[in-house]
Amino acid sequence: EFPEALEIVGTDFSPEMIRTAMENLKKSKKENIKFRMMDNLNMDTEDNYFDIVVARNTCIDARQIYKTLKKDGLLLVRGVDKLDCWQLKRLFNRGQAFNDTKPISQMDYENILDAGFKNVELIPIYEREYYKTKDDLMALLLKTPILSDFSEEHKKNNIIENNIDMQILNQYIENNTTNKGILLRRRYYGIVASK
């Protein structure tokens, strides 16, 4: 359900995501929503314009967000933490942020404080996801950087690995199959802050 708002602007760096969003928007018949491509590390939005900025599973520049928010505006962040799928990452001895000395949640928290935000709260979010089949789990692992060595350092160098040792994966599946399916423990973080 769409929230009641005068204007909602959705941005993404991917033209494919924007096209998909526009097609979904046509079905909704909402007129207060628009989408556009934007690199959120080089924001070109107006200063003191938005009441709320939501950043979900993306890199942020807290100073740019601070500038685009109105006084008392809110920043809501939801991201993937270092400990996401930690049991699986430990079995493979690698994965997204596996070798980062500081979790991205802590870096975002500190950057948001340094940008001048107040009432900054970092909230751990724990979720359990279940996959019906091994193929379902494989589809996720091949499309996301969960097992790729996708850390802050590697992101700079665009290094992504998708080699999945099936013997290790089968061990994980054997140890984590429940009556609901194959369990994957997810760890996200939320940050709420005000200008």
MDAnalysis code that builds the backbone (N, CA, C; Angstrom):
import MDAnalysis as mda
import numpy as np

u = mda.Universe.empty(585, n_residues=195, atom_resindex=np.repeat(np.arange(195), 3), trajectory=True)
u.add_TopologyAttr("name", ["N", "CA", "C"] * 195)
u.add_TopologyAttr("resid", np.arange(1, 196))
u.add_TopologyAttr("resname", ["GLU", "PHE", "PRO", "GLU", "ALA", "LEU", "GLU", "ILE", "VAL", "GLY", "THR", "ASP", "PHE", "SER", "PRO", "GLU", "MET", "ILE", "ARG", "THR", "ALA", "MET", "GLU", "ASN", "LEU", "LYS", "LYS", "SER", "LYS", "LYS", "GLU", "ASN", "ILE", "LYS", "PHE", "ARG", "MET", "MET", "ASP", "ASN", "LEU", "ASN", "MET", "ASP", "THR", "GLU", "ASP", "ASN", "TYR", "PHE", "ASP", "ILE", "VAL", "VAL", "ALA", "ARG", "ASN", "THR", "CYS", "ILE", "ASP", "ALA", "ARG", "GLN", "ILE", "TYR", "LYS", "THR", "LEU", "LYS", "LYS", "ASP", "GLY", "LEU", "LEU", "LEU", "VAL", "ARG", "GLY", "VAL", "ASP", "LYS", "LEU", "ASP", "CYS", "TRP", "GLN", "LEU", "LYS", "ARG", "LEU", "PHE", "ASN", "ARG", "GLY", "GLN", "ALA", "PHE", "ASN", "ASP", "THR", "LYS", "PRO", "ILE", "SER", "GLN", "MET", "ASP", "TYR", "GLU", "ASN", "ILE", "LEU", "ASP", "ALA", "GLY", "PHE", "LYS", "ASN", "VAL", "GLU", "LEU", "ILE", "PRO", "ILE", "TYR", "GLU", "ARG", "GLU", "TYR", "TYR", "LYS", "THR", "LYS", "ASP", "ASP", "LEU", "MET", "ALA", "LEU", "LEU", "LEU", "LYS", "THR", "PRO", "ILE", "LEU", "SER", "ASP", "PHE", "SER", "GLU", "GLU", "HIS", "LYS", "LYS", "ASN", "ASN", "ILE", "ILE", "GLU", "ASN", "ASN", "ILE", "ASP", "MET", "GLN", "ILE", "LEU", "ASN", "GLN", "TYR", "ILE", "GLU", "ASN", "ASN", "THR", "THR", "ASN", "LYS", "GLY", "ILE", "LEU", "LEU", "ARG", "ARG", "ARG", "TYR", "TYR", "GLY", "ILE", "VAL", "ALA", "SER", "LYS"])
u.atoms.positions = np.array([
    [0.843, -1.193, 0.000],
    [0.000, 0.000, 0.000],
    [0.876, 1.240, 0.000],
    [0.502, 2.218, -0.793],
    [1.259, 3.449, -0.891],
    [0.875, 4.383, 0.258],
    [1.864, 5.041, 0.854],
    [1.538, 6.001, 1.923],
    [0.898, 7.257, 1.338],
    [0.143, 7.948, 2.162],
    [-0.435, 9.220, 1.744],
    [0.672, 10.272, 1.785],
    [0.928, 10.912, 0.663],
    [1.971, 11.928, 0.574],
    [1.686, 12.811, -0.621],
    [2.153, 14.052, -0.563],
    [1.993, 14.938, -1.709],
    [2.821, 14.451, -2.880],
    [4.043, 13.971, -2.570],
    [4.939, 13.532, -3.633],
    [5.868, 12.449, -3.091],
    [6.060, 11.408, -3.880],
    [7.018, 10.357, -3.571],
    [7.943, 10.247, -4.770],
    [9.251, 10.321, -4.516],
    [10.239, 10.200, -5.580],
    [11.081, 8.970, -5.288],
    [11.065, 8.021, -6.215],
    [11.895, 6.831, -6.088],
    [13.069, 6.930, -7.032],
    [14.253, 6.586, -6.542],
    [15.441, 6.661, -7.391],
    [16.172, 5.327, -7.394],
    [16.898, 5.085, -8.459],
    [17.748, 3.913, -8.551],
    [18.808, 4.210, -9.600],
    [19.941, 3.544, -9.479],
    [21.043, 3.720, -10.411],
    [20.849, 2.876, -11.667],
    [19.946, 1.902, -11.595],
    [19.740, 0.946, -12.684],
    [18.574, 1.367, -13.575],
    [18.815, 1.529, -14.878],
    [17.710, 1.867, -15.785],
    [16.648, 0.763, -15.832],
    [17.065, -0.494, -15.678],
    [16.112, -1.601, -15.680],
    [15.159, -1.509, -14.491],
    [15.694, -1.175, -13.321],
    [14.852, -1.039, -12.135],
    [13.864, 0.113, -12.297],
    [14.311, 1.200, -12.881],
    [13.415, 2.345, -13.108],
    [12.315, 1.960, -14.092],
    [12.672, 1.238, -15.164],
    [11.650, 0.796, -16.133],
    [10.609, -0.091, -15.455],
    [11.069, -1.039, -14.635],
    [10.148, -1.931, -13.928],
    [9.255, -1.142, -12.982],
    [9.836, -0.196, -12.266],
    [9.058, 0.631, -11.340],
    [7.997, 1.437, -12.088],
    [8.349, 1.981, -13.237],
    [7.396, 2.766, -14.031],
    [6.240, 1.895, -14.516],
    [6.549, 0.659, -14.929],
    [5.487, -0.255, -15.368],
    [4.556, -0.602, -14.203],
    [5.122, -0.838, -13.040],
    [4.298, -1.126, -11.858],
    [3.470, 0.089, -11.455],
    [4.042, 1.273, -11.632],
    [3.326, 2.500, -11.284],
    [2.083, 2.668, -12.159],
    [2.186, 2.348, -13.441],
    [1.031, 2.460, -14.343],
    [-0.149, 1.630, -13.826],
    [0.152, 0.449, -13.316],
    [-0.897, -0.432, -12.787],
    [-1.547, 0.158, -11.537],
    [-0.802, 0.935, -10.769],
    [-1.317, 1.466, -9.497],
    [-2.241, 2.669, -9.688],
    [-2.072, 3.374, -10.820],
    [-2.856, 4.573, -11.118],
    [-2.622, 5.700, -10.107],
    [-1.498, 5.661, -9.401],
    [-1.129, 6.744, -8.482],
    [-0.472, 7.862, -9.282],
    [-0.776, 9.088, -8.910],
    [-0.236, 10.223, -9.646],
    [0.776, 11.044, -8.851],
    [0.969, 10.706, -7.585],
    [1.882, 11.482, -6.750],
    [3.267, 10.829, -6.642],
    [3.539, 9.855, -7.522],
    [4.789, 9.110, -7.459],
    [5.536, 9.264, -8.772],
    [6.842, 9.481, -8.666],
    [7.668, 9.511, -9.867],
    [8.981, 8.783, -9.577],
    [9.592, 8.305, -10.631],
    [10.849, 7.577, -10.532],
    [11.869, 8.207, -11.469],
    [13.125, 8.151, -11.033],
    [14.184, 8.622, -11.918],
    [15.515, 7.997, -11.542],
    [16.391, 7.949, -12.517],
    [17.732, 7.421, -12.263],
    [18.534, 8.457, -11.495],
    [19.274, 7.965, -10.499],
    [20.153, 8.856, -9.750],
    [21.186, 8.011, -9.024],
    [22.403, 8.477, -9.007],
    [23.457, 7.884, -8.204],
    [23.332, 8.499, -6.820],
    [22.967, 7.691, -5.828],
    [22.712, 8.260, -4.502],
    [23.986, 8.700, -3.787],
    [25.145, 8.493, -4.381],
    [26.377, 9.053, -3.830],
    [26.706, 10.385, -4.495],
    [25.916, 10.755, -5.490],
    [26.018, 12.055, -6.164],
    [24.609, 12.599, -6.361],
    [23.934, 12.873, -5.260],
    [22.534, 13.291, -5.304],
    [22.401, 14.675, -5.936],
    [21.386, 14.823, -6.764],
    [21.130, 16.117, -7.387],
    [19.749, 16.642, -6.990],
    [19.307, 16.286, -5.809],
    [18.011, 16.750, -5.309],
    [18.166, 18.131, -4.668],
    [17.036, 18.825, -4.558],
    [17.052, 20.170, -3.978],
    [17.397, 20.123, -2.493],
    [18.010, 21.175, -2.003],
    [18.289, 21.309, -0.571],
    [16.976, 21.594, 0.165],
    [16.872, 21.084, 1.391],
    [15.728, 21.342, 2.274],
    [14.396, 21.037, 1.575],
    [14.315, 19.924, 0.875],
    [13.145, 19.610, 0.069],
    [12.272, 18.497, 0.655],
    [12.889, 17.410, 1.097],
    [12.129, 16.237, 1.505],
    [11.857, 16.210, 3.005],
    [10.696, 15.673, 3.356],
    [10.352, 15.445, 4.765],
    [10.975, 14.139, 5.269],
    [11.058, 13.152, 4.375],
    [11.577, 11.826, 4.736],
    [12.433, 11.305, 3.581],
    [13.573, 10.729, 3.912],
    [14.390, 10.009, 2.933],
    [14.531, 8.584, 3.450],
    [14.214, 7.633, 2.577],
    [14.337, 6.213, 2.898],
    [15.419, 5.628, 2.006],
    [16.401, 4.986, 2.623],
    [17.469, 4.313, 1.870],
    [17.422, 2.842, 2.251],
    [17.241, 1.987, 1.269],
    [17.085, 0.559, 1.541],
    [18.113, -0.243, 0.754],
    [18.941, -0.982, 1.491],
    [19.953, -1.870, 0.900],
    [20.805, -1.152, -0.144],
    [21.335, -0.004, 0.225],
    [22.143, 0.778, -0.700],
    [23.196, 1.572, 0.068],
    [24.195, 2.024, -0.636],
    [25.194, 2.912, -0.044],
    [24.582, 4.296, 0.075],
    [24.991, 5.023, 1.102],
    [24.460, 6.374, 1.284],
    [25.588, 7.363, 1.528],
    [25.306, 8.610, 1.250],
    [26.164, 9.719, 1.638],
    [25.320, 10.563, 2.590],
    [25.568, 10.396, 3.871],
    [24.727, 11.031, 4.896],
    [24.720, 12.552, 4.778],
    [25.827, 13.144, 4.379],
    [25.883, 14.608, 4.263],
    [24.951, 15.108, 3.155],
    [24.906, 14.389, 2.041],
    [24.015, 14.789, 0.946],
    [22.554, 14.615, 1.348],
    [22.259, 13.551, 2.072],
    [20.890, 13.338, 2.543],
    [20.505, 14.435, 3.532],
    [21.425, 14.795, 4.405],
    [21.174, 15.863, 5.378],
    [20.783, 17.148, 4.645],
    [21.498, 17.477, 3.579],
    [21.214, 18.702, 2.819],
    [19.843, 18.668, 2.172],
    [19.410, 17.519, 1.690],
    [18.149, 17.443, 0.940],
    [16.931, 17.363, 1.865],
    [17.153, 17.087, 3.159],
    [16.040, 17.014, 4.111],
    [15.667, 18.389, 4.649],
    [14.380, 18.574, 4.895],
    [13.906, 19.768, 5.582],
    [14.303, 19.699, 7.050],
    [14.205, 20.813, 7.742],
    [14.441, 20.831, 9.182],
    [13.488, 19.842, 9.855],
    [13.995, 19.055, 10.753],
    [13.257, 17.997, 11.463],
    [12.857, 16.841, 10.542],
    [13.410, 16.801, 9.330],
    [13.138, 15.681, 8.429],
    [13.740, 14.393, 8.970],
    [13.225, 13.266, 8.479],
    [13.655, 11.954, 8.962],
    [14.442, 11.198, 7.906],
    [15.450, 10.480, 8.378],
    [16.194, 9.541, 7.552],
    [15.910, 8.148, 8.087],
    [15.492, 7.246, 7.203],
    [15.250, 5.849, 7.551],
    [16.134, 4.988, 6.663],
    [16.998, 4.199, 7.273],
    [17.930, 3.346, 6.536],
    [17.642, 1.899, 6.884],
    [17.655, 1.035, 5.876],
    [17.606, -0.416, 6.108],
    [18.683, -1.030, 5.238],
    [19.601, -1.745, 5.877],
    [20.717, -2.304, 5.131],
    [21.025, -3.732, 5.536],
    [21.929, -4.330, 4.790],
    [22.387, -5.690, 5.060],
    [23.639, -5.592, 5.919],
    [23.618, -6.259, 7.057],
    [24.738, -6.170, 7.974],
    [25.784, -7.240, 7.678],
    [26.962, -7.050, 8.214],
    [28.065, -8.001, 8.034],
    [27.662, -9.412, 8.458],
    [26.889, -9.525, 9.512],
    [26.531, -10.835, 10.060],
    [25.352, -11.490, 9.339],
    [24.897, -10.899, 8.249],
    [23.837, -11.502, 7.455],
    [24.306, -12.861, 6.935],
    [23.477, -13.887, 7.107],
    [23.793, -15.254, 6.643],
    [25.135, -15.729, 7.187],
    [25.452, -15.356, 8.411],
    [26.772, -15.595, 8.979],
    [27.121, -17.079, 9.050],
    [26.170, -17.912, 9.377],
    [26.438, -19.344, 9.446],
    [26.910, -19.869, 8.080],
    [26.254, -19.450, 7.031],
    [26.613, -19.856, 5.681],
    [27.981, -19.280, 5.285],
    [28.201, -18.011, 5.578],
    [29.475, -17.375, 5.252],
    [30.633, -18.059, 5.978],
    [30.413, -18.450, 7.235],
    [31.484, -19.113, 7.985],
    [31.821, -20.475, 7.378],
    [30.825, -21.192, 6.899],
    [31.098, -22.476, 6.250],
    [31.949, -22.291, 4.991],
    [31.640, -21.251, 4.211],
    [32.387, -20.989, 2.984],
    [33.664, -20.185, 3.244],
    [33.773, -19.628, 4.444],
    [34.918, -18.806, 4.839],
    [35.074, -17.582, 3.922],
    [33.939, -17.027, 3.527],
    [33.930, -15.837, 2.679],
    [32.503, -15.309, 2.580],
    [32.382, -14.171, 1.958],
    [31.065, -13.615, 1.692],
    [31.053, -12.114, 1.828],
    [29.891, -11.536, 1.558],
    [29.734, -10.089, 1.604],
    [30.146, -9.558, 2.967],
    [31.129, -8.678, 2.976],
    [31.636, -8.002, 4.177],
    [32.307, -8.958, 5.166],
    [32.588, -10.174, 4.750],
    [33.155, -11.188, 5.653],
    [34.438, -10.701, 6.315],
    [35.293, -10.021, 5.562],
    [36.579, -9.580, 6.097],
    [36.599, -8.118, 6.533],
    [35.478, -7.436, 6.452],
    [35.453, -6.036, 6.897],
    [35.718, -5.973, 8.393],
    [36.607, -5.088, 8.794],
    [36.911, -4.959, 10.221],
    [35.795, -4.251, 10.977],
    [35.051, -3.407, 10.273],
    [33.937, -2.693, 10.890],
    [32.692, -2.942, 10.060],
    [31.585, -3.376, 10.665],
    [30.357, -3.614, 9.891],
    [29.836, -2.326, 9.254],
    [29.197, -2.472, 8.094],
    [28.636, -1.317, 7.393],
    [27.604, -0.603, 8.264],
    [26.904, -1.339, 9.115],
    [25.928, -0.698, 10.010],
    [26.619, 0.319, 10.913],
    [27.787, -0.031, 11.420],
    [28.534, 0.873, 12.293],
    [29.079, 2.058, 11.497],
    [29.551, 1.800, 10.272],
    [30.050, 2.902, 9.432],
    [28.927, 3.872, 9.091],
    [27.757, 3.336, 8.698],
    [26.618, 4.212, 8.400],
    [26.220, 5.018, 9.628],
    [26.156, 4.362, 10.777],
    [25.781, 5.027, 12.022],
    [26.722, 6.205, 12.301],
    [28.018, 5.951, 12.216],
    [29.003, 7.001, 12.490],
    [28.923, 8.126, 11.466],
    [28.743, 7.769, 10.172],
    [28.643, 8.797, 9.133],
    [27.398, 9.656, 9.314],
    [26.315, 9.048, 9.748],
    [25.074, 9.793, 9.983],
    [25.258, 10.759, 11.153],
    [25.902, 10.302, 12.205],
    [26.208, 11.202, 13.326],
    [27.110, 12.348, 12.872],
    [28.171, 12.018, 12.123],
    [29.120, 13.033, 11.657],
    [28.477, 14.055, 10.726],
    [27.420, 13.653, 10.010],
    [26.737, 14.567, 9.087],
    [25.899, 15.602, 9.830],
    [25.671, 15.380, 11.135],
    [24.912, 16.354, 11.916],
    [23.526, 15.898, 12.327],
    [23.146, 14.681, 12.007],
    [21.833, 14.193, 12.402],
    [21.753, 14.060, 13.920],
    [20.529, 14.118, 14.430],
    [20.305, 13.942, 15.868],
    [19.351, 12.767, 16.077],
    [19.223, 12.348, 17.317],
    [18.338, 11.222, 17.665],
    [18.623, 9.999, 16.791],
    [19.881, 9.699, 16.586],
    [20.287, 8.594, 15.720],
    [20.193, 7.286, 16.490],
    [19.438, 6.343, 15.934],
    [19.245, 5.049, 16.588],
    [19.570, 3.932, 15.598],
    [20.460, 3.022, 16.020],
    [20.836, 1.862, 15.221],
    [20.094, 0.650, 15.775],
    [19.369, -0.046, 14.897],
    [18.490, -1.133, 15.330],
    [18.843, -2.416, 14.571],
    [19.246, -3.480, 15.281],
    [19.463, -4.754, 14.587],
    [18.127, -5.376, 14.198],
    [18.090, -5.989, 13.029],
    [16.868, -6.633, 12.531],
    [17.217, -8.077, 12.186],
    [16.544, -9.015, 12.837],
    [16.780, -10.428, 12.608],
    [15.569, -11.016, 11.892],
    [15.819, -11.743, 10.816],
    [14.733, -12.382, 10.083],
    [15.126, -13.811, 9.745],
    [14.109, -14.643, 9.602],
    [14.312, -16.017, 9.154],
    [13.614, -16.173, 7.822],
    [14.369, -16.606, 6.827],
    [13.793, -16.873, 5.517],
    [13.856, -18.375, 5.279],
    [12.847, -18.885, 4.583],
    [12.796, -20.311, 4.284],
    [12.693, -20.492, 2.782],
    [13.472, -21.426, 2.257],
    [13.480, -21.733, 0.835],
    [12.983, -23.156, 0.651],
    [12.016, -23.320, -0.248],
    [11.375, -24.634, -0.410],
    [12.333, -25.679, -0.952],
    [13.192, -25.277, -1.871],
    [14.082, -26.250, -2.505],
    [15.512, -25.726, -2.548],
    [16.420, -26.639, -2.817],
    [17.824, -26.286, -3.004],
    [17.968, -25.328, -4.192],
    [17.190, -25.541, -5.256],
    [17.234, -24.658, -6.426],
    [16.808, -23.236, -6.068],
    [15.823, -23.104, -5.191],
    [15.389, -21.776, -4.750],
    [16.523, -21.055, -4.019],
    [17.195, -21.777, -3.130],
    [18.311, -21.193, -2.383],
    [19.456, -20.846, -3.334],
    [19.753, -21.733, -4.273],
    [20.812, -21.474, -5.256],
    [20.514, -20.231, -6.077],
    [19.258, -20.060, -6.470],
    [18.880, -18.882, -7.259],
    [19.213, -17.607, -6.489],
    [18.921, -17.591, -5.193],
    [19.255, -16.430, -4.365],
    [20.761, -16.228, -4.310],
    [21.500, -17.283, -4.043],
    [22.949, -17.165, -3.869],
    [23.657, -16.743, -5.154],
    [23.104, -17.086, -6.296],
    [23.720, -16.703, -7.564],
    [23.368, -15.276, -7.986],
    [22.276, -14.730, -7.437],
    [21.844, -13.384, -7.830],
    [22.270, -12.302, -6.845],
    [22.702, -12.700, -5.669],
    [23.064, -11.720, -4.642],
    [24.516, -11.937, -4.216],
    [25.113, -10.947, -3.579],
    [26.518, -11.091, -3.184],
    [26.722, -11.749, -1.810],
    [25.772, -12.550, -1.361],
    [25.891, -13.153, -0.030],
    [27.208, -13.908, 0.113],
    [27.559, -14.742, -0.867],
    [28.791, -15.530, -0.785],
    [29.937, -14.929, -1.590],
    [29.698, -13.830, -2.261],
    [30.783, -13.152, -2.964],
    [31.601, -12.377, -1.948],
    [32.870, -12.218, -2.248],
    [33.720, -11.439, -1.358],
    [33.476, -9.969, -1.659],
    [32.294, -9.531, -1.301],
    [31.780, -8.218, -1.664],
    [31.860, -7.323, -0.440],
    [33.042, -6.829, -0.164],
    [33.251, -5.971, 0.998],
    [33.419, -4.537, 0.508],
    [33.627, -3.638, 1.423],
    [33.873, -2.250, 1.036],
    [35.107, -2.163, 0.137],
    [36.138, -2.942, 0.429],
    [37.349, -2.924, -0.392],
    [37.084, -3.515, -1.774],
    [36.441, -4.664, -1.832],
    [36.200, -5.312, -3.110],
    [35.213, -4.527, -3.962],
    [34.271, -3.845, -3.318],
    [33.297, -3.065, -4.066],
    [34.033, -2.004, -4.898],
    [35.067, -1.422, -4.325],
    [35.838, -0.412, -5.043],
    [36.504, -1.007, -6.280],
    [36.865, -2.274, -6.201],
    [37.568, -2.925, -7.303],
    [36.641, -3.743, -8.201],
    [35.331, -3.725, -7.925],
    [34.338, -4.470, -8.711],
    [34.656, -5.961, -8.819],
    [35.082, -6.569, -7.728],
    [35.385, -7.998, -7.722],
    [34.190, -8.738, -7.150],
    [33.601, -9.632, -7.948],
    [32.480, -10.438, -7.483],
    [32.753, -11.888, -7.856],
    [32.588, -12.792, -6.888],
    [32.810, -14.216, -7.124],
    [31.493, -14.951, -6.947],
    [31.245, -15.978, -7.776],
    [30.023, -16.757, -7.630],
    [30.310, -18.254, -7.616],
    [31.518, -18.660, -7.264],
    [31.823, -20.084, -7.161],
    [31.173, -20.628, -5.903],
    [30.331, -21.630, -6.055],
    [29.657, -22.219, -4.900],
    [30.033, -23.693, -4.825],
    [30.742, -24.061, -3.781],
    [31.134, -25.453, -3.540],
    [29.886, -26.204, -3.090],
    [29.403, -27.122, -3.941],
    [28.143, -27.812, -3.665],
    [28.234, -28.726, -2.447],
    [29.405, -29.234, -2.147],
    [29.558, -30.090, -0.958],
    [29.299, -29.270, 0.311],
    [29.833, -28.072, 0.357],
    [29.608, -27.191, 1.519],
    [28.141, -26.770, 1.576],
    [27.579, -26.420, 0.424],
    [26.173, -26.010, 0.403],
    [25.265, -27.149, 0.846],
    [25.534, -28.358, 0.381],
    [24.736, -29.513, 0.801],
    [24.821, -29.739, 2.308],
    [26.000, -29.505, 2.881],
    [26.162, -29.627, 4.340],
    [25.280, -28.602, 5.055],
    [25.291, -27.377, 4.544],
    [24.456, -26.325, 5.127],
    [22.980, -26.716, 5.039],
    [22.557, -27.188, 3.867],
    [21.152, -27.558, 3.663],
    [20.754, -28.691, 4.605],
    [21.612, -29.668, 4.742],
    [21.318, -30.802, 5.637],
    [21.127, -30.326, 7.081],
    [21.959, -29.383, 7.511],
    [21.904, -28.903, 8.899],
    [20.806, -27.876, 9.144],
    [20.210, -27.340, 8.081],
    [19.245, -26.246, 8.253],
    [17.900, -26.488, 7.582],
    [17.599, -27.741, 7.280],
    [16.294, -28.052, 6.702],
    [15.286, -28.284, 7.822],
    [14.179, -27.558, 7.736],
    [13.116, -27.657, 8.731],
    [11.824, -28.043, 8.015],
    [10.761, -28.196, 8.771],
    [9.469, -28.501, 8.137],
    [8.945, -27.322, 7.319],
    [9.499, -26.114, 7.522],
    [9.112, -24.932, 6.738],
    [9.963, -24.780, 5.474],
    [11.096, -25.480, 5.416],
    [12.007, -25.364, 4.284],
    [13.433, -25.185, 4.770],
    [14.299, -24.743, 3.875],
    [15.710, -24.517, 4.207],
    [15.816, -23.135, 4.856],
    [16.299, -23.120, 6.086],
    [16.374, -21.883, 6.864],
    [17.620, -21.086, 6.501],
    [17.419, -19.787, 6.289],
    [18.520, -18.848, 6.100],
    [18.302, -17.723, 7.098],
    [19.243, -17.568, 8.023],
    [19.136, -16.522, 9.046],
    [19.702, -15.223, 8.484],
    [18.843, -14.218, 8.414],
    [19.232, -12.931, 7.849],
    [19.470, -11.929, 8.966],
    [20.407, -11.029, 8.728],
    [20.710, -9.990, 9.693],
    [20.791, -8.665, 8.945],
    [19.844, -7.810, 9.225],
    [19.806, -6.481, 8.632],
    [19.993, -5.464, 9.740],
    [20.009, -4.198, 9.374],
    [20.031, -3.138, 10.385],
    [19.144, -2.008, 9.913],
    [18.620, -1.305, 10.873],
    [17.841, -0.116, 10.587],
    [18.481, 1.056, 11.313],
    [18.406, 2.208, 10.710],
    [18.846, 3.440, 11.372],
    [17.737, 4.472, 11.195],
    [17.381, 5.089, 12.279],
    [16.402, 6.182, 12.264],
    [17.136, 7.412, 12.792],
    [17.011, 8.528, 12.079],
    [17.682, 9.759, 12.506],
    [16.860, 10.958, 12.056],
    [17.026, 12.067, 12.741],
    [16.320, 13.288, 12.352],
    [17.307, 14.431, 12.167],
    [16.929, 15.353, 11.288],
    [17.785, 16.512, 11.001],
    [17.603, 17.565, 12.071],
])
